[in-house]
Amino acid sequence: MANENLQTNEPDNAGGDDDFRWKQSRENLLSPSGIRLFQLAYACKDQEYEAARAEIDRNYETLSPRLAARGGNNRNGGSFINFIGLLEELGLMYRSEEAGKTMLRATPAGDQAAALLNSAPNLLRVVPYFFLDVLSRYSLNNPHNRMKRDPEMRAKMRSSDMFPYWTIYKIMRELGGNISKQELQRFVFKLKKMSQVADAIEEIKRFRKDVHTLSASELDSKYGAQLEGAAGQPKYIMGRAGFQTGVIRQKGDVYTLNDEFIPFIDEILNKVPSFEELDENVWIAQYGQASSMTEPTVLFSADDDEEEERYAVPEISAGDEILDQVVALLEDEAYGGVLLVGAPGTGKSWYARQIALVLTDGDTHRLREIQFHPSYQYEDFVEGLVPGSAGEFKPADKHLLQMCALATKSEKKVVLVIDEFSRADPVRVMGEALTYMDASLRNKSFHIASGRKVKIPSNLIFLATMNPEDRSVDEMDAAMERRWAKIELKPSAAKVNEFLKDNGIEQPMRGATVEFFQYLQERCTIGHAYFRKIRDRHSMSRLWNAQLLPLIKKQHRYETDLVERLDARANALLVRWTEVDAASASSGAAIEEQSQASAVEADQAAE
């Protein structure tokens, strides 16, 4: 496609269709409700469709108290009548006309998905390659795409060869892992041909330079108007692409790929999809094939006792300022839990684990570390539902109840560490348990969502970490404020100096590096822990170019002047490191030369 087309956002097609846009249904597999509906549907596979649909809707309402409280879901005939379209689009399940009956069937890919969920019911904690592989091979010109029921939309879709989710991952990877809502609406959601993707990437790069200098009307004139209204909103497309599972993170109007997923996203991008127009039956047969990419990627550390030593020695002890504060808040002030608050690199996660090791006497069997993410739910933390052998669903204890059970069996302290606490909605995730983590209500029974009675033992300790950039500490719910004490961990120049001194860094470079750290703090918040391994110019260069500069670019992606100033200051520091290293090497060579001369003189004297 020519650049002129991109600048006016005219799609590359003979019909001159200048209002093409991506469009999809709102249903999403990669969400707690989506997973629940799929599992219910799979339990009804091989049944007559209408009977199965009624049973699925009935069970879904039973398992969804909020839906039941609203009187059920009668939208367009229930929940599943829309969801089956998504399963057909993704090639997981389908309706099959057989001998005058409509049957609900599963494809090999659907069987594979059900097996994966059965072995790892919490998809939002263990996300296999499989699900992103399924999404990446989805095309807009899909015979099961319900948007094509509209004759006008069908004509537009039939001329497209676009694979939307593969394209989103590709564009985000080429643009530093992030993309804005405006860029999606102005460029990405208008792409009609795969041949347009490379040019669109270059166009977005130019747009990022212009967005701070041109007015909105000038941007529209140069790049074309962005999509407006409900049709242009990214939430459904980006939700399906992975926002709701933590594959993609959102801050304001910017979406960013989670670094943990990038290796297997890159593997998916190595397979460039090729469009082939298929009818509904062939689509199901081809896209319903099992995926070969089934190795799960475990996102969050669990208590894998077989993989670690039973006991670990804490690196802190009584007298440590933070440890003493935590103990005082838990024992003297009787808070339900302690929240360590600070920017990345201030040592929150490290401190949480070390404090947990002290409280458990180093016994890792009495310690569990988990991590919240934007889609974390009550069903992930308190109790969920898993399929039984007969296709039924039964309650399953999750992290909180598992740790409560462990604490009940022991008189010693048991610690649950929650990393990235603020990336989920803690009030929603903890539910009624939030009230009963209060010290005055420990060991008192209460009902959870399934109706079961449980209690939180007094020897179960809660520690958590929180980045204030994710959610303002001041915005915490009042109930959270009463039960969680907060300790702020601040970037420390003294700690940086201590690290450098321990690593053998002498003056003047120790002072120059500490001065650079302080300069950074005046413009962006960078934790001292990043400087723990600085030993020479090479380690400083690696830290800046591989960690700090990408982090600063992400935090200040629209402040290029600031990023350039910080980069220049860092490079000036590296020049000083080079000069000092050269002087040190020269001095060392002179000493070595003098030593050799002395040795020669000694030999001559001996002769």
C-alpha positions as CSV (number, residue, x, y, z in Angstrom):
1,M,0.0,0.0,0.0
2,A,1.3,3.5,-0.8
3,N,2.1,5.9,2.0
4,E,-0.5,8.4,0.6
5,N,-3.3,5.8,1.4
6,L,-2.1,5.5,5.0
7,Q,-1.9,9.3,5.5
8,T,-5.6,9.6,4.7
9,N,-6.4,6.2,6.1
10,E,-7.9,4.9,2.9
11,P,-7.9,1.1,2.9
12,D,-6.1,-0.7,0.2
13,N,-9.0,-2.1,-1.9
14,A,-10.5,-1.5,-5.3
15,G,-13.9,-0.4,-4.1
16,G,-12.6,2.8,-2.5
17,D,-14.2,1.8,0.8
18,D,-12.9,4.5,3.2
19,D,-14.9,3.6,6.3
20,F,-13.7,0.0,6.9
21,R,-13.1,-0.8,10.5
22,W,-12.6,-3.8,12.7
23,K,-15.7,-5.0,14.4
24,Q,-16.3,-8.0,16.7
25,S,-18.8,-9.2,19.3
26,R,-18.3,-8.3,22.9
27,E,-17.9,-11.9,24.1
28,N,-14.5,-12.8,25.4
29,L,-13.0,-16.2,26.2
30,L,-10.1,-14.9,28.2
31,S,-12.0,-13.7,31.2
32,P,-13.4,-15.5,34.3
33,S,-16.9,-15.5,33.0
34,G,-15.7,-16.6,29.5
35,I,-13.8,-19.6,31.0
36,R,-16.8,-20.5,33.1
37,L,-19.2,-20.5,30.1
38,F,-16.7,-22.6,28.1
39,Q,-16.4,-25.2,30.8
40,L,-20.2,-25.3,31.2
41,A,-20.6,-25.7,27.4
42,Y,-17.9,-28.4,27.2
43,A,-19.8,-30.4,30.0
44,C,-22.8,-30.4,27.6
45,K,-21.0,-31.3,24.4
46,D,-22.6,-34.0,22.2
47,Q,-26.0,-33.0,23.5
48,E,-28.9,-31.6,21.4
49,Y,-28.1,-27.9,21.1
50,E,-31.3,-26.3,22.4
51,A,-31.4,-28.5,25.5
52,A,-27.7,-27.9,26.1
53,R,-28.2,-24.1,25.7
54,A,-30.9,-24.1,28.3
55,E,-28.8,-26.2,30.7
56,I,-25.7,-24.0,30.2
57,D,-27.7,-20.8,30.9
58,R,-29.3,-22.3,34.0
59,N,-26.0,-23.5,35.4
60,Y,-24.2,-20.2,34.5
61,E,-26.9,-18.2,36.4
62,T,-26.5,-20.6,39.4
63,L,-22.7,-20.1,39.5
64,S,-23.0,-16.3,39.0
65,P,-24.6,-14.8,42.1
66,R,-24.5,-11.3,40.7
67,L,-26.2,-12.4,37.5
68,A,-28.9,-14.2,39.5
69,A,-29.4,-11.1,41.7
70,R,-30.2,-9.1,38.5
71,G,-32.8,-11.6,37.6
72,G,-30.7,-13.6,35.1
73,N,-29.6,-12.8,31.6
74,N,-32.4,-12.6,29.1
75,R,-30.4,-10.5,26.7
76,N,-31.1,-11.9,23.2
77,G,-32.2,-15.2,24.7
78,G,-29.6,-15.8,27.4
79,S,-25.8,-15.9,27.8
80,F,-24.8,-18.8,25.7
81,I,-26.7,-18.0,22.5
82,N,-24.1,-15.2,21.9
83,F,-21.2,-17.1,23.4
84,I,-21.5,-20.1,21.0
85,G,-20.7,-17.6,18.2
86,L,-17.4,-16.8,19.8
87,L,-16.5,-20.5,20.3
88,E,-17.3,-21.1,16.6
89,E,-15.1,-18.1,15.6
90,L,-12.2,-19.5,17.6
91,G,-12.7,-23.1,16.4
92,L,-13.4,-24.6,19.8
93,M,-17.0,-25.7,19.7
94,Y,-19.7,-25.6,17.0
95,R,-23.3,-26.4,16.1
96,S,-23.6,-29.4,13.8
97,E,-26.7,-30.3,11.7
98,E,-27.1,-34.1,11.9
99,A,-30.1,-36.1,10.9
100,G,-32.5,-33.2,11.3
101,K,-31.1,-32.3,14.7
102,T,-28.7,-29.5,15.8
103,M,-26.0,-30.9,18.0
104,L,-23.4,-29.2,20.2
105,R,-19.9,-30.5,19.3
106,A,-16.3,-29.8,20.4
107,T,-13.3,-29.7,18.0
108,P,-9.9,-31.2,18.8
109,A,-8.8,-27.7,19.9
110,G,-11.8,-27.5,22.2
111,D,-10.9,-30.9,23.7
112,Q,-7.4,-29.6,24.2
113,A,-8.6,-26.4,25.9
114,A,-10.9,-28.3,28.2
115,A,-8.0,-30.7,29.2
116,L,-5.7,-27.8,29.9
117,L,-8.3,-26.1,32.0
118,N,-9.0,-29.3,33.9
119,S,-5.4,-29.8,34.8
120,A,-4.9,-26.0,35.5
121,P,-8.4,-24.7,36.3
122,N,-7.2,-21.1,36.9
123,L,-6.4,-19.9,33.4
124,L,-5.7,-16.5,34.7
125,R,-2.7,-17.8,36.6
126,V,-1.4,-20.3,34.1
127,V,-1.8,-19.1,30.5
128,P,-0.6,-21.7,27.9
129,Y,0.7,-20.9,24.5
130,F,-2.4,-22.6,23.3
131,F,-4.8,-19.7,23.9
132,L,-2.7,-17.0,22.3
133,D,-2.1,-19.3,19.4
134,V,-5.8,-19.7,18.9
135,L,-6.3,-15.9,18.9
136,S,-3.4,-15.2,16.6
137,R,-4.9,-17.4,13.8
138,Y,-8.3,-15.7,14.0
139,S,-9.2,-13.7,10.9
140,L,-11.8,-10.9,10.4
141,N,-13.0,-12.7,7.2
142,N,-14.2,-15.6,9.4
143,P,-17.3,-17.5,8.2
144,H,-18.5,-17.6,11.8
145,N,-18.0,-13.9,12.4
146,R,-21.5,-12.7,13.4
147,M,-20.7,-9.2,12.3
148,K,-21.0,-10.6,8.7
149,R,-24.7,-11.2,9.2
150,D,-25.1,-7.5,8.2
151,P,-25.0,-7.5,4.4
152,E,-23.0,-4.3,4.3
153,M,-20.5,-5.5,6.9
154,R,-20.3,-8.9,5.1
155,A,-19.2,-7.2,1.9
156,K,-16.5,-5.3,3.7
157,M,-15.2,-8.3,5.6
158,R,-15.1,-10.5,2.5
159,S,-12.5,-8.2,1.0
160,S,-10.2,-8.3,4.1
161,D,-7.4,-10.8,4.8
162,M,-6.6,-9.3,8.2
163,F,-5.6,-11.3,11.3
164,P,-6.4,-8.8,13.9
165,Y,-4.8,-10.2,17.0
166,W,-1.6,-11.3,15.3
167,T,-1.5,-7.7,13.9
168,I,-2.0,-6.1,17.3
169,Y,0.9,-8.2,18.8
170,K,3.1,-7.4,15.8
171,I,2.5,-3.7,15.9
172,M,3.0,-3.4,19.6
173,R,6.3,-5.4,19.4
174,E,7.6,-3.1,16.7
175,L,6.6,0.0,18.6
176,G,8.4,-0.7,21.8
177,G,5.7,-2.9,23.3
178,N,3.0,-0.2,23.7
179,I,0.2,1.5,21.8
180,S,-2.2,4.2,22.7
181,K,-6.0,4.2,22.3
182,Q,-5.7,7.0,19.8
183,E,-3.3,5.0,17.7
184,L,-5.6,2.0,17.7
185,Q,-8.5,4.2,16.6
186,R,-6.6,6.2,14.1
187,F,-4.6,3.5,12.4
188,V,-4.9,-0.1,13.6
189,F,-8.6,-0.7,13.7
190,K,-8.9,0.6,10.1
191,L,-6.4,-1.8,8.6
192,K,-8.0,-4.1,6.0
193,K,-5.0,-5.9,4.4
194,M,-2.1,-7.6,6.0
195,S,0.1,-5.8,3.4
196,Q,-0.7,-2.5,5.2
197,V,0.8,-3.5,8.5
198,A,4.4,-2.6,7.8
199,D,3.4,0.9,6.5
200,A,1.1,1.4,9.4
201,I,3.9,0.8,11.9
202,E,6.0,3.5,10.2
203,E,3.1,5.8,10.1
204,I,2.5,5.5,13.8
205,K,6.2,6.3,14.4
206,R,5.7,9.5,12.5
207,F,2.5,10.2,14.3
208,R,4.2,9.9,17.7
209,K,6.6,12.7,16.7
210,D,3.8,14.9,15.5
211,V,1.2,14.4,18.2
212,H,2.8,16.9,20.5
213,T,3.3,19.6,17.9
214,L,0.2,19.5,15.7
215,S,-3.3,20.4,16.6
216,A,-6.1,17.8,16.5
217,S,-7.4,19.2,13.1
218,E,-3.9,19.1,11.7
219,L,-3.5,15.5,12.8
220,D,-6.8,14.6,11.2
221,S,-5.8,16.3,8.0
222,K,-2.4,14.5,7.9
223,Y,-3.4,11.1,9.2
224,G,-7.1,10.8,8.9
225,A,-9.7,11.0,11.7
226,Q,-9.8,8.5,14.5
227,L,-12.8,6.2,15.0
228,E,-15.4,7.7,17.3
229,G,-18.3,6.3,19.3
230,A,-18.9,2.8,20.7
231,A,-17.6,1.2,17.5
232,G,-14.2,2.6,17.9
233,Q,-13.7,1.7,21.6
234,P,-10.8,-0.7,22.1
235,K,-12.0,-2.4,25.3
236,Y,-13.6,-5.4,23.6
237,I,-10.8,-6.0,21.1
238,M,-8.0,-5.4,23.5
239,G,-9.9,-7.4,26.2
240,R,-9.9,-10.4,23.9
241,A,-6.3,-9.7,22.9
242,G,-5.2,-10.2,26.5
243,F,-5.9,-7.1,28.6
244,Q,-8.2,-9.1,30.9
245,T,-5.5,-11.8,31.6
246,G,-2.5,-9.6,32.1
247,V,-1.0,-10.4,28.7
248,I,-1.6,-6.7,28.0
249,R,-1.6,-4.0,30.7
250,Q,-3.4,-0.7,30.6
251,K,-2.5,2.6,32.2
252,G,-4.7,5.4,31.2
253,D,-5.1,5.3,27.4
254,V,-1.9,3.3,26.8
255,Y,-1.8,-0.5,26.4
256,T,1.6,-2.3,27.1
257,L,2.6,-5.8,26.5
258,N,3.5,-7.7,29.7
259,D,7.3,-8.5,29.5
260,E,6.7,-12.0,30.8
261,F,4.7,-12.9,27.7
262,I,7.0,-11.4,25.1
263,P,9.1,-14.6,24.4
264,F,6.1,-16.7,23.3
265,I,4.4,-13.7,21.6
266,D,7.6,-13.5,19.5
267,E,7.3,-17.2,18.8
268,I,3.8,-16.7,17.6
269,L,4.9,-13.7,15.4
270,N,7.4,-16.0,13.7
271,K,4.5,-17.8,12.1
272,V,3.0,-15.2,9.7
273,P,-0.6,-16.2,9.1
274,S,-1.8,-16.7,5.5
275,F,-5.4,-16.1,4.7
276,E,-7.5,-18.7,2.8
277,E,-11.3,-18.1,2.4
278,L,-13.1,-21.1,3.8
279,D,-16.8,-22.1,4.4
280,E,-18.1,-22.7,7.9
281,N,-17.5,-26.5,7.8
282,V,-14.0,-26.3,6.5
283,W,-13.2,-23.4,8.9
284,I,-14.2,-25.6,11.9
285,A,-12.2,-28.6,10.5
286,Q,-9.1,-26.5,9.9
287,Y,-9.1,-24.0,12.8
288,G,-10.4,-26.6,15.2
289,Q,-7.3,-28.6,15.0
290,A,-5.3,-29.1,18.2
291,S,-2.5,-26.6,18.8
292,S,1.1,-27.8,19.1
293,M,1.9,-24.9,21.4
294,T,0.6,-26.3,24.7
295,E,3.4,-25.8,27.1
296,P,2.0,-23.6,29.9
297,T,3.8,-20.5,31.0
298,V,3.5,-20.1,34.8
299,L,3.2,-16.4,35.6
300,F,3.4,-16.4,39.3
301,S,5.5,-18.2,41.8
302,A,3.6,-20.8,43.8
303,D,4.5,-22.9,46.8
304,D,6.3,-25.6,44.8
305,D,7.8,-27.4,47.8
306,E,9.5,-30.0,45.8
307,E,11.5,-27.3,43.9
308,E,13.0,-25.5,46.8
309,E,14.8,-26.3,50.0
310,R,12.5,-26.6,53.1
311,Y,14.4,-23.9,55.0
312,A,15.9,-20.7,53.9
313,V,18.1,-18.3,55.9
314,P,16.6,-14.7,56.1
315,E,19.0,-11.9,55.1
316,I,17.6,-9.6,57.8
317,S,17.1,-9.9,61.5
318,A,15.8,-8.0,64.5
319,G,17.0,-4.5,64.5
320,D,16.2,-4.0,60.8
321,E,14.1,-0.8,60.6
322,I,11.5,-2.2,58.2
323,L,11.2,-5.6,59.9
324,D,10.8,-3.9,63.3
325,Q,8.0,-1.6,62.0
326,V,6.1,-4.6,60.5
327,V,6.3,-6.6,63.7
328,A,5.1,-3.7,65.7
329,L,2.2,-3.0,63.4
330,L,1.1,-6.7,63.4
331,E,1.6,-7.4,67.1
332,D,1.2,-4.1,68.9
333,E,-1.2,-2.2,66.6
334,A,-3.0,-5.4,65.6
335,Y,-3.4,-4.6,62.0
336,G,-4.8,-7.4,59.7
337,G,-1.9,-7.0,57.3
338,V,1.0,-4.8,56.3
339,L,1.4,-3.1,52.9
340,L,4.9,-2.2,51.6
341,V,4.5,0.8,49.3
342,G,7.1,2.1,46.9
343,A,8.3,2.6,43.3
344,P,10.0,-0.3,41.4
345,G,13.4,-1.0,42.7
346,T,12.9,0.1,46.3
347,G,13.0,-3.5,47.5
348,K,9.4,-4.1,48.3
349,S,9.2,-7.7,47.0
350,W,12.6,-8.5,48.5
351,Y,11.7,-7.1,51.9
352,A,8.3,-8.9,51.9
353,R,10.0,-12.3,51.3
354,Q,12.7,-11.6,53.9
355,I,10.2,-10.5,56.5
356,A,8.1,-13.6,55.7
357,L,11.1,-15.8,56.2
358,V,11.8,-14.2,59.6
359,L,8.2,-14.7,60.7
360,T,8.2,-18.3,59.6
361,D,11.6,-19.1,61.0
362,G,12.8,-19.7,57.5
363,D,10.3,-22.5,56.9
364,T,9.2,-22.1,53.3
365,H,6.4,-24.6,53.8
366,R,4.6,-22.0,55.9
367,L,5.1,-19.3,53.3
368,R,3.3,-18.6,50.0
369,E,3.9,-15.9,47.5
370,I,1.3,-14.9,44.9
371,Q,0.9,-12.0,42.5
372,F,-2.2,-10.0,41.6
373,H,-3.0,-8.8,38.1
374,P,-5.8,-6.7,36.5
375,S,-8.2,-9.7,36.0
376,Y,-7.6,-11.3,39.4
377,Q,-11.0,-12.3,40.8
378,Y,-12.6,-13.6,44.0
379,E,-12.6,-17.0,42.3
380,D,-8.8,-16.9,42.0
381,F,-8.1,-15.9,45.6
382,V,-10.9,-17.3,47.9
383,E,-12.8,-20.1,46.2
384,G,-13.5,-21.1,42.6
385,L,-15.2,-23.9,40.7
386,V,-13.5,-26.8,38.9
387,P,-15.1,-29.5,36.7
388,G,-15.6,-32.9,38.3
389,S,-15.2,-36.2,36.5
390,A,-18.9,-36.4,35.7
391,G,-19.0,-32.9,34.1
392,E,-20.4,-31.3,37.3
393,F,-18.7,-28.3,39.0
394,K,-17.6,-28.3,42.6
395,P,-16.1,-25.6,44.9
396,A,-12.3,-25.5,45.1
397,D,-10.2,-23.8,47.8
398,K,-7.9,-21.2,46.4
399,H,-4.9,-19.4,48.0
400,L,-6.7,-17.8,50.9
401,L,-8.6,-20.9,52.0
402,Q,-5.6,-23.2,51.4
403,M,-3.4,-21.0,53.7
404,C,-6.2,-20.8,56.3
405,A,-6.3,-24.6,56.3
406,L,-2.5,-24.7,56.7
407,A,-2.6,-22.2,59.6
408,T,-5.4,-24.1,61.3
409,K,-3.1,-27.2,61.5
410,S,-0.2,-25.3,62.9
411,E,0.4,-23.1,66.0
412,K,3.2,-21.3,64.3
413,K,2.9,-18.3,62.0
414,V,1.9,-18.8,58.4
415,V,2.5,-16.0,55.9
416,L,0.7,-15.1,52.6
417,V,2.7,-12.6,50.5
418,I,0.7,-10.8,47.8
419,D,2.9,-9.0,45.3
420,E,1.5,-6.3,43.0
421,F,-1.4,-5.9,45.4
422,S,-2.7,-2.7,43.7
423,R,-2.9,-4.2,40.2
424,A,-6.2,-5.9,41.0
425,D,-9.3,-4.5,42.9
426,P,-8.5,-5.9,46.4
427,V,-11.9,-5.3,47.8
428,R,-13.5,-7.3,45.0
429,V,-10.9,-10.0,45.1
430,M,-11.0,-10.5,48.9
431,G,-14.8,-10.2,49.3
432,E,-16.2,-10.9,52.7
433,A,-12.7,-12.1,53.8
434,L,-11.6,-8.5,54.0
435,T,-13.8,-7.9,57.0
436,Y,-12.6,-11.0,58.8
437,M,-8.9,-10.5,58.4
438,D,-9.4,-7.8,61.1
439,A,-7.4,-8.9,64.2
440,S,-10.6,-8.6,66.3
441,L,-12.5,-11.0,64.0
442,R,-9.9,-13.7,63.6
443,N,-11.1,-17.3,64.3
444,K,-14.7,-16.2,63.9
445,S,-16.7,-18.2,61.3
446,F,-18.3,-16.5,58.3
447,H,-20.0,-17.5,55.1
448,I,-18.3,-17.3,51.7
449,A,-20.0,-17.1,48.3
450,S,-20.7,-20.9,48.1
451,G,-22.4,-20.9,51.5
452,R,-19.6,-22.7,53.2
453,K,-18.5,-21.5,56.7
454,V,-14.8,-20.7,57.1
455,K,-12.6,-18.6,59.5
456,I,-9.3,-16.9,59.2
457,P,-6.9,-18.1,61.9
458,S,-5.0,-15.5,64.0
459,N,-1.6,-17.0,63.0
460,L,-2.1,-16.3,59.3
461,I,-0.1,-13.1,58.5
462,F,-0.8,-11.0,55.4
463,L,2.0,-9.1,53.7
464,A,1.6,-7.2,50.4
465,T,3.5,-4.9,48.0
466,M,2.1,-2.0,46.1
467,N,3.4,0.4,43.4
468,P,1.8,3.8,44.0
469,E,1.7,4.4,40.2
470,D,-0.8,1.6,39.8
471,R,-3.3,2.9,42.3
472,S,-3.0,5.9,44.5
473,V,-2.6,4.9,48.2
474,D,-5.0,7.7,49.0
475,E,-7.7,6.0,46.8
476,M,-7.8,2.9,49.0
477,D,-11.2,1.8,50.3
478,A,-11.9,2.8,53.9
479,A,-12.3,-0.8,54.8
480,M,-8.8,-1.5,53.4
481,E,-7.4,1.5,55.3
482,R,-8.7,0.1,58.6
483,R,-7.2,-3.3,58.1
484,W,-3.9,-2.7,56.2
485,A,-1.1,-0.7,57.7
486,K,1.2,1.0,55.2
487,I,5.0,1.4,55.2
488,E,6.6,3.5,52.5
489,L,9.9,2.4,51.0
490,K,11.7,5.3,49.4
491,P,14.6,5.4,46.9
492,S,17.8,5.7,49.0
493,A,21.0,7.4,47.8
494,A,22.7,6.0,51.0
495,K,21.8,2.5,49.8
496,V,23.3,3.2,46.4
497,N,26.5,4.4,48.1
498,E,26.5,1.3,50.2
499,F,26.1,-1.0,47.2
500,L,28.9,0.7,45.4
501,K,31.2,0.7,48.4
502,D,30.6,-3.0,48.9
503,N,31.4,-3.6,45.3
504,G,34.7,-1.9,45.6
505,I,33.9,1.3,43.7
506,E,36.2,4.1,44.9
507,Q,35.9,7.8,44.6
508,P,35.3,9.8,42.4
509,M,33.0,7.4,40.6
510,R,31.1,6.3,43.7
511,G,30.1,10.0,44.3
512,A,29.4,10.6,40.6
513,T,27.1,7.6,40.4
514,V,25.2,8.6,43.6
515,E,24.9,12.1,42.2
516,F,23.4,10.7,39.0
517,F,21.0,8.6,41.0
518,Q,19.9,11.7,42.9
519,Y,19.5,13.6,39.6
520,L,17.2,10.8,38.4
521,Q,15.0,11.1,41.5
522,E,14.2,14.8,40.7
523,R,12.7,13.8,37.4
524,C,11.4,10.2,37.8
525,T,11.3,7.6,40.5
526,I,13.9,4.9,40.2
527,G,14.6,2.5,43.1
528,H,18.1,2.0,44.6
529,A,18.0,-1.8,44.1
530,Y,18.7,-1.3,40.4
531,F,22.2,-0.2,41.4
532,R,23.0,-3.3,43.5
533,K,25.3,-4.9,41.0
534,I,27.2,-1.9,39.7
535,R,30.9,-2.8,39.6
536,D,32.4,-1.0,36.6
537,R,31.6,1.0,33.5
538,H,30.3,-2.2,31.7
539,S,27.7,-3.0,34.4
540,M,26.6,0.6,34.6
541,S,26.2,0.7,30.8
542,R,24.1,-2.5,30.9
543,L,21.9,-1.2,33.7
544,W,21.2,2.0,31.8
545,N,20.7,0.7,28.3
546,A,18.9,-2.6,29.2
547,Q,16.8,-1.6,32.2
548,L,16.6,2.0,33.2
549,L,16.4,3.7,29.8
550,P,13.6,1.3,28.6
551,L,11.7,1.9,31.9
552,I,12.0,5.7,31.7
553,K,10.9,5.6,28.0
554,K,7.9,3.6,29.1
555,Q,7.1,6.0,32.0
556,H,7.7,9.1,29.9
557,R,6.8,7.9,26.4
558,Y,5.4,11.3,25.4
559,E,8.2,13.4,27.0
560,T,11.0,12.8,24.5
561,D,12.9,15.9,25.6
562,L,13.1,14.6,29.2
563,V,14.2,11.1,28.0
564,E,16.9,12.7,25.9
565,R,18.2,14.8,28.8
566,L,18.4,11.8,31.1
567,D,20.1,9.8,28.4
568,A,22.7,12.5,27.8
569,R,23.3,12.7,31.6
570,A,23.8,8.9,31.7
571,N,26.2,9.0,28.8
572,A,28.2,11.7,30.5
573,L,28.5,9.4,33.5
574,L,29.7,6.6,31.3
575,V,32.3,8.8,29.8
576,R,33.6,9.6,33.3
577,W,33.7,5.8,34.0
578,T,35.7,5.3,30.8
579,E,38.2,8.0,31.8
580,V,38.6,6.6,35.3
581,D,39.0,3.1,33.9
582,A,41.6,4.3,31.4
583,A,43.5,6.1,34.1
584,S,43.4,3.1,36.4
585,A,44.6,0.9,33.6
586,S,47.5,3.4,32.9
587,S,48.4,3.5,36.5
588,G,48.3,-0.2,36.7
589,A,50.6,-0.5,33.7
590,A,53.0,1.9,35.2
591,I,53.1,0.0,38.5
592,E,53.6,-3.2,36.6
593,E,56.4,-1.7,34.5
594,Q,58.1,-0.4,37.7
595,S,57.7,-3.8,39.3
596,Q,59.3,-5.5,36.3
597,A,62.2,-3.0,36.3
598,S,62.8,-3.6,40.0
599,A,62.9,-7.3,39.4
600,V,65.5,-6.9,36.6
601,E,67.7,-4.8,38.9
602,A,67.4,-7.4,41.6
603,D,68.4,-10.1,39.2
604,Q,71.4,-8.1,38.0
605,A,72.5,-7.4,41.6
606,A,72.3,-11.1,42.4
607,E,74.5,-11.9,39.4
